[in-house]
Amino acid sequence: MTNVPSIPLGLSFDNSYGRLPERFYARQNPVPVAEPRLIRLNRGLAGAIGLDPAVSDDQLAGVFAGNRLPEGADPLAQAYAGHQFGGFSPQLGDGRALLLGEVIARDGRRLDLQLKGAGQTPFSRRGDGRAALGPVLREYLVSEAMAALGIPTTRALAAVTTGLPVLRETVLPGAILTRIAASHIRVGTFQYFAARGDRDALELLVAHVVARHYPEAGAAENPALALLAAVMARQAALVARWLQVGFIHGVMNTDNCSIAGETIDYGPCAFMDAYDPATVYSSIDQQGRYAYANQPVMAHWNLARFAETLLDLIDADQTRAIDKASEVLAGFAPLFRRHWLDGMAHKIGLAETAEADAPLIQDLLETMKTGEADYTNGFRALGRAAAAPAGREDVRGLFVGMAGIDAWLDRWLARLAVQGRDPAATAAAMDAVNPAYIPRNHRVQQAIDAAMAGDFGPFEALHLILARPFEDRPEAAAYAAPPEADERVLRTFCGT
């Protein structure tokens, strides 16, 4: 291990994962870099975790590049396995990330502090352990946009350039992202020990996760089964939220499925422009496994793999264990459906959700697909149509050849009239859940391209827009516009 000096940052560390047995991780210091420079510090988040505001930007650049360690940190690379596009790898692990430790925030929350791109680890598998500038900026923008949208997610604390080149298809500038998470424990973490038949490690991991994320499961008659149900509930709610904002993760492998129920690992992620349930952006998803509409199915599949790791802890009898786990997993579809229907009903202005409204929602989506309507702008325009008759033209203008939207608007407005809510109140409620601004692929790419040329202005401007996604701002109208034909970004890429 390299010798890295420490510096006091005012952070309160309590590294519980590092107190687990050493087969859970490999202790590893970050590898220092040549010329660290701070691109951006998330000052609001920094204050929330207790970072001393007197620490200079130059000192922070050194810390977030791995040249110095926060006092109290205990760096390690976590071990995990995972199914990647359906194929199982028994050992993956943090190949380019290091968990610096767990910070106790000002509000008492325990949060992981991680460097992504901090150099090689024992899990690097011939990789360089580094990150390029583009993927770091993409994750910073998109994860912070997700947080502003109210969707559970890892957060970006800081981004730095390293002064080191990174070789991918071409030579790229290197960077490191500092990430905050409820934890970095994944379905793949459980799979790592299950693949080795390490029951003791699984028991320790269940106890750790229950204490950290699901204390109510610890009081259950069968804690492992209760944990499965609790993780399933969070995943059902999370993926429903993804669909409601048009988000496509792109790599829903089991090693990218957070046990804490957060969106994690923003690789070839993207937000949909024109609505199409078959939309895929990831360059490596050749078969559409993780297409927009497949995400609930794949979440359920990942949870089934999680259940497999817990069977010996659920019941000593394998048949009974499978039956018990299957009974829990059977609840995923109705739970997801409830979350999805509730959210979609609110998006079209319904204060109360009823299954009878599902055809109205589904017909809108079909009409949007046929009419090639922009998903985000379509729902945002509905708020204007709910507020006043003139707003109807805003909606109609988003559809190619109208494609049945007039008939749907008649049905919808009649349904709103039945609930008897003031139109202005309905419109305000819709605007509170239908964003005006999302990280549109072409805008993210433009910000990355400019930064690669040394201009971080577009990155900063886009970040400021995305921080307040529900507020209409005339000066930001261009950020709500879908891409022109020559601006479309149809493929997004992993950073490895």
C-alpha positions in Angstrom: 0.0 0.0 0.0 1.1 3.5 -0.8 1.8 5.8 2.2 -0.8 8.6 2.1 -0.7 11.4 4.7 -3.9 12.5 6.5 -5.5 15.9 7.0 -8.2 16.9 9.5 -11.4 17.9 7.6 -13.9 18.0 10.5 -15.6 14.8 9.5 -16.7 12.2 12.0 -15.8 8.7 10.9 -17.1 5.4 12.3 -16.0 2.7 9.9 -18.3 -0.2 10.6 -17.8 -2.1 7.3 -14.0 -2.1 8.0 -14.7 -3.9 11.3 -16.1 -6.9 9.3 -13.7 -9.7 8.6 -11.0 -9.0 6.0 -12.5 -11.4 3.4 -15.1 -8.7 2.9 -12.6 -6.2 1.4 -9.0 -5.5 0.6 -7.4 -2.6 2.5 -6.0 -0.2 -0.1 -4.8 3.4 -0.1 -5.6 5.6 -3.1 -2.7 6.0 -5.6 -1.6 9.7 -5.6 -1.9 11.7 -8.8 0.2 14.3 -10.5 -1.8 17.5 -10.6 -5.1 17.5 -8.7 -7.5 20.3 -9.4 -10.9 20.8 -7.9 -13.6 21.0 -10.6 -16.6 21.3 -8.2 -17.4 20.9 -4.6 -21.1 20.2 -3.6 -21.0 22.7 -0.8 -24.5 22.0 0.5 -23.7 18.3 0.8 -20.3 19.1 2.3 -21.9 21.1 5.0 -24.4 18.4 5.7 -21.7 15.8 6.4 -19.7 18.3 8.6 -16.8 19.2 6.2 -14.9 22.1 7.7 -15.5 25.1 5.4 -12.1 26.6 6.3 -10.3 23.8 4.3 -8.9 25.3 1.2 -9.8 24.2 -2.3 -6.2 23.2 -3.0 -6.3 21.0 0.2 -9.7 19.5 -0.9 -8.3 18.8 -4.4 -5.6 16.7 -2.8 -8.0 14.8 -0.6 -10.5 14.1 -3.4 -7.7 13.0 -5.7 -6.4 10.6 -3.1 -3.1 12.4 -2.4 -4.2 12.9 1.2 -6.7 11.1 3.4 -9.3 12.6 5.6 -8.4 12.1 9.2 -10.2 9.0 10.5 -10.5 7.4 7.1 -9.8 3.7 6.6 -9.7 3.1 2.9 -10.7 -0.3 1.4 -12.0 -1.9 -1.8 -15.1 -3.9 -1.3 -15.5 -7.4 -2.6 -18.5 -8.4 -4.5 -19.7 -10.6 -7.4 -22.5 -10.1 -9.8 -24.6 -11.1 -12.8 -23.6 -8.9 -15.7 -26.1 -9.0 -18.6 -27.2 -12.4 -17.2 -23.8 -14.0 -16.9 -22.4 -14.6 -13.5 -18.9 -13.4 -12.4 -18.0 -14.9 -9.0 -15.5 -12.1 -8.3 -15.8 -8.4 -9.4 -15.2 -6.0 -6.5 -14.2 -2.3 -6.5 -11.7 -2.2 -9.4 -11.5 1.5 -9.5 -13.2 2.7 -6.3 -12.2 3.0 -2.7 -14.4 3.3 0.3 -12.7 5.9 2.5 -15.0 5.2 5.3 -18.4 6.0 6.9 -19.1 9.5 7.9 -21.7 10.4 10.6 -23.5 13.4 9.1 -24.8 16.3 11.2 -28.3 14.8 11.2 -27.0 11.4 12.5 -27.1 9.5 9.2 -24.3 7.1 8.4 -23.0 7.7 4.9 -20.3 6.1 2.8 -17.6 8.3 1.4 -16.0 6.8 -1.7 -13.5 7.8 -4.3 -14.3 6.6 -7.8 -11.2 6.4 -10.1 -8.6 6.4 -7.3 -6.2 3.8 -8.8 -5.8 0.1 -9.1 -7.0 -2.3 -6.4 -6.7 -6.1 -6.0 -10.1 -6.3 -7.9 -9.0 -4.2 -10.9 -8.9 -7.3 -13.2 -6.2 -5.8 -15.5 -8.0 -2.4 -15.5 -6.2 0.9 -14.7 -8.3 1.7 -11.8 -8.9 5.2 -13.1 -11.8 7.2 -14.4 -12.0 9.6 -17.4 -13.4 13.1 -17.1 -16.5 12.5 -19.2 -18.0 9.7 -17.0 -17.2 11.6 -13.9 -19.1 14.7 -15.1 -22.0 12.6 -16.3 -22.4 10.9 -12.9 -22.1 14.2 -11.1 -24.8 15.8 -13.2 -27.2 12.9 -13.4 -26.9 11.8 -9.8 -27.4 15.3 -8.5 -30.3 15.8 -10.9 -31.9 12.6 -9.5 -31.5 13.9 -6.0 -33.2 17.2 -7.0 -36.1 15.1 -8.5 -36.5 13.4 -5.1 -35.4 10.0 -6.3 -33.2 7.9 -3.9 -29.7 8.1 -5.2 -26.0 8.2 -4.4 -24.8 11.8 -4.4 -21.8 13.6 -5.8 -19.7 15.4 -3.3 -16.8 16.5 -5.5 -15.1 16.1 -8.8 -11.4 16.7 -9.5 -9.1 16.3 -12.5 -5.9 14.4 -11.9 -3.5 15.6 -14.5 -3.1 12.0 -15.6 -4.1 10.6 -19.0 -6.5 7.7 -19.2 -6.5 5.4 -22.1 -9.8 4.2 -23.4 -10.6 4.1 -27.1 -8.4 7.3 -27.1 -6.3 9.2 -24.6 -8.6 11.1 -22.2 -8.1 13.4 -19.3 -8.4 11.6 -15.9 -10.7 12.6 -13.1 -12.0 11.3 -9.8 -15.6 11.5 -8.4 -16.2 11.6 -4.7 -19.5 9.8 -4.0 -21.8 9.7 -1.0 -24.1 6.8 -0.5 -26.3 5.2 2.3 -23.9 2.3 1.6 -22.3 0.6 -1.3 -23.5 -2.9 -0.4 -25.1 -4.6 -3.4 -26.9 -7.8 -4.3 -23.5 -8.8 -5.7 -22.0 -8.5 -2.2 -24.3 -11.3 -1.0 -23.6 -13.3 -4.2 -19.8 -13.1 -3.5 -20.2 -15.1 -0.3 -23.0 -17.3 -1.5 -20.8 -18.4 -4.4 -18.1 -19.5 -1.9 -20.6 -21.3 0.4 -19.5 -18.9 3.2 -22.6 -19.1 5.4 -20.8 -17.3 8.3 -20.1 -14.3 6.1 -23.7 -14.2 4.9 -24.9 -14.2 8.5 -22.5 -11.3 9.3 -23.6 -9.4 6.2 -27.3 -9.8 6.9 -26.7 -8.6 10.5 -24.7 -5.6 9.2 -27.3 -4.6 6.6 -30.2 -5.1 9.0 -28.5 -2.9 11.7 -27.6 -0.2 9.1 -30.6 0.0 6.8 -33.5 -2.1 8.1 -33.5 -2.3 11.9 -37.2 -3.4 11.8 -36.2 -6.6 10.1 -34.0 -7.5 13.1 -37.1 -7.8 15.3 -38.8 -10.2 12.8 -39.3 -13.9 13.4 -37.2 -14.6 10.3 -34.7 -11.7 9.8 -33.3 -12.9 6.5 -36.8 -13.2 5.0 -37.8 -9.8 6.4 -34.7 -8.3 4.8 -35.7 -9.8 1.5 -39.1 -8.2 1.8 -37.7 -4.8 2.8 -35.1 -4.7 0.0 -37.8 -5.7 -2.4 -40.1 -2.9 -1.2 -37.4 -0.2 -1.8 -36.5 -1.5 -5.2 -40.2 -1.6 -6.3 -40.6 2.0 -5.3 -37.3 3.1 -6.8 -37.8 1.6 -10.2 -41.3 3.0 -10.4 -39.8 6.4 -9.8 -37.3 5.8 -12.6 -40.1 5.1 -15.1 -42.1 8.2 -14.0 -39.3 10.5 -15.0 -38.2 8.6 -18.1 -34.9 7.4 -16.6 -33.0 4.4 -18.1 -30.2 3.0 -15.9 -28.6 1.1 -18.7 -26.7 -1.5 -16.6 -29.0 -3.1 -14.1 -26.6 -5.9 -13.2 -26.8 -7.4 -9.8 -23.6 -5.6 -8.8 -25.3 -2.3 -9.6 -28.4 -3.1 -7.5 -28.1 -1.3 -4.1 -29.3 -3.1 -1.0 -30.1 0.3 0.5 -32.6 1.1 -2.4 -30.6 3.9 -4.0 -29.8 4.5 -7.7 -26.2 3.6 -8.0 -23.5 3.4 -10.7 -24.4 5.9 -13.4 -22.6 4.5 -16.4 -24.5 4.5 -19.7 -27.6 6.0 -18.1 -29.9 8.4 -19.9 -33.3 10.1 -19.9 -35.7 9.4 -22.6 -36.7 12.2 -25.1 -39.6 11.0 -27.3 -41.6 8.3 -25.5 -40.9 4.7 -26.5 -40.9 1.9 -24.0 -38.3 0.0 -26.0 -35.8 2.8 -25.7 -32.2 1.7 -25.1 -29.2 4.0 -25.0 -26.4 1.8 -23.6 -23.9 0.9 -26.2 -23.3 -2.5 -24.5 -27.0 -3.4 -24.2 -27.2 -5.0 -27.6 -30.3 -7.1 -26.9 -32.3 -4.4 -25.0 -32.2 -6.3 -21.7 -32.3 -3.1 -19.7 -34.6 -1.1 -22.0 -36.9 1.5 -20.4 -39.9 -0.8 -20.1 -37.9 -3.9 -19.0 -36.5 -2.2 -15.9 -39.3 -3.6 -13.5 -38.8 -7.1 -14.9 -35.0 -6.9 -14.4 -35.4 -5.5 -10.9 -37.5 -8.5 -10.0 -34.9 -10.8 -11.6 -32.2 -9.2 -9.5 -34.2 -9.7 -6.4 -34.6 -13.4 -7.2 -30.9 -13.6 -7.3 -30.7 -11.9 -3.9 -33.2 -14.3 -2.6 -31.1 -17.2 -3.7 -28.2 -16.0 -1.5 -30.4 -16.0 1.6 -32.1 -19.4 1.2 -29.9 -21.2 3.8 -30.6 -18.4 6.3 -34.4 -18.3 5.6 -34.9 -22.0 6.4 -32.7 -25.1 6.8 -35.0 -27.0 4.6 -34.3 -25.9 1.0 -37.8 -26.6 -0.2 -39.4 -24.6 2.6 -36.8 -21.8 2.0 -37.7 -21.6 -1.7 -41.4 -21.5 -0.9 -41.0 -18.7 1.6 -38.8 -16.6 -0.6 -41.1 -17.2 -3.6 -44.0 -16.0 -1.6 -42.2 -12.8 -0.8 -41.1 -12.3 -4.4 -44.6 -12.8 -5.7 -45.4 -9.5 -4.0 -43.1 -7.5 -6.2 -45.4 -7.1 -9.2 -48.4 -5.7 -7.3 -46.2 -3.5 -5.2 -44.4 -2.1 -8.2 -47.8 -1.6 -9.9 -49.2 0.3 -6.9 -46.2 2.7 -6.8 -46.2 3.1 -10.6 -49.9 3.8 -10.8 -49.9 6.2 -7.8 -47.0 8.2 -9.4 -48.5 8.2 -12.9 -51.9 9.3 -11.6 -50.3 12.2 -9.8 -48.5 13.1 -13.1 -51.9 13.6 -14.8 -53.4 15.5 -11.9 -55.4 12.9 -10.1 -55.4 13.5 -6.4 -56.6 9.9 -5.6 -55.5 6.8 -7.5 -57.9 4.1 -8.7 -57.1 1.0 -10.8 -60.0 2.2 -13.0 -57.7 5.1 -14.1 -55.0 2.7 -15.4 -56.4 2.6 -19.0 -56.5 6.4 -19.1 -52.7 6.5 -18.2 -51.8 3.6 -20.6 -53.7 5.2 -23.4 -51.8 8.4 -22.9 -48.5 6.6 -23.2 -49.6 4.7 -26.3 -50.7 8.1 -27.8 -47.3 9.6 -26.9 -45.5 6.7 -28.6 -47.6 7.0 -31.8 -47.4 10.7 -31.8 -43.6 10.8 -31.0 -44.2 13.2 -28.2 -41.5 14.2 -25.8 -42.1 12.4 -22.5 -40.9 15.2 -20.1 -42.5 18.1 -22.1 -45.7 16.2 -22.7 -46.4 15.7 -19.0 -45.3 19.3 -18.2 -47.6 20.7 -20.8 -50.6 18.8 -19.3 -50.3 21.0 -16.3 -50.9 24.1 -18.5 -53.9 22.3 -20.1 -55.3 21.5 -16.6 -55.0 25.2 -15.6 -56.7 26.8 -18.6 -58.3 25.8 -22.0 -55.5 27.6 -23.9 -53.0 25.2 -22.5 -54.5 22.4 -24.6 -52.7 23.8 -27.7 -49.4 23.4 -25.9 -50.1 19.7 -25.6 -51.4 19.3 -29.1 -48.2 20.9 -30.5 -46.0 18.2 -29.1 -47.7 15.4 -31.1 -47.0 14.5 -34.7 -50.3 14.6 -36.7 -52.2 14.9 -33.4 -52.3 11.0 -33.3 -55.4 10.7 -31.2 -54.4 13.3 -28.5 -57.6 15.3 -28.9 -59.8 12.4 -27.9 -57.6 11.6 -25.0 -57.6 15.2 -23.8 -61.4 15.1 -23.8 -61.5 12.0 -21.6 -58.8 13.3 -19.3 -60.4 16.7 -18.7 -63.7 15.0 -18.0 -62.0 12.8 -15.4 -60.4 15.9 -13.8 -63.8 17.6 -13.6 -65.2 14.6 -11.7 -62.7 15.0 -8.9 -63.8 18.6 -8.4 -60.5 20.1 -7.6 -59.7 23.7 -8.5 -57.9 23.8 -11.8 -55.1 26.0 -10.5 -54.5 23.6 -7.6 -54.5 20.6 -10.0 -51.9 22.4 -12.2 -49.7 23.3 -9.3 -49.8 19.7 -8.0 -48.8 18.4 -11.5 -46.0 20.9 -11.8 -44.6 19.6 -8.5 -44.1 16.1 -9.9 -43.6 16.8 -13.6 -40.1 18.3 -14.1 -39.5 21.1 -16.6 -35.8 20.1 -16.8 -34.0 16.8 -16.9 -30.4 16.0 -17.9 -31.1 15.7 -21.6 -28.5 13.5 -23.2 -27.4 16.2 -25.7 -27.0 18.8 -23.0 -24.9 16.5 -20.9 -22.8 15.6 -23.9 -22.3 19.3 -24.8 -21.2 20.0 -21.2 -18.7 17.1 -21.3 -17.4 18.1 -24.8 -16.8 21.7 -23.6 -15.1 20.5 -20.4 -12.8 18.2 -22.4 -11.7 21.4 -24.2 -11.1 23.1 -20.9 -14.4 25.0 -20.6 -16.5 24.0 -17.5 -19.0 26.8 -18.0 -21.6 24.6 -19.7 -21.2 22.0 -17.0 -21.8 24.6 -14.3 -24.8 26.2 -16.1 -26.4 22.8 -16.6 -25.9 21.8 -13.0 -27.6 25.0 -11.8 -30.6 24.3 -14.1 -31.0 20.8 -12.9 -30.8 21.8 -9.2 -34.3 23.3 -9.5 -36.1 21.0 -12.0 -39.7 21.9 -11.2 -39.4 25.7 -11.6 -40.2 27.2 -14.9 -37.6 29.9 -15.8 -37.9 31.8 -19.0 -34.2 32.2 -19.3 -33.7 28.4 -19.1 -36.2 27.6 -21.8 -33.5 26.2 -24.1 -32.7 23.5 -21.5 -36.2 22.1 -21.7 -36.1 21.7 -25.5 -35.6 18.3 -27.0 -32.6 17.8 -29.2 -32.6 18.8 -32.8 -32.0 15.9 -35.3 -28.3 16.7 -35.5 -28.0 16.9 -31.6 -29.5 13.5 -30.7 -27.3 11.3 -28.6 -28.5 7.7 -29.3 -25.7 5.8 -27.6 -24.2 6.3 -24.1 -21.1 4.5 -22.8 -19.6 3.0 -19.7 -16.6 4.6 -18.3 -14.4 1.5 -18.1 
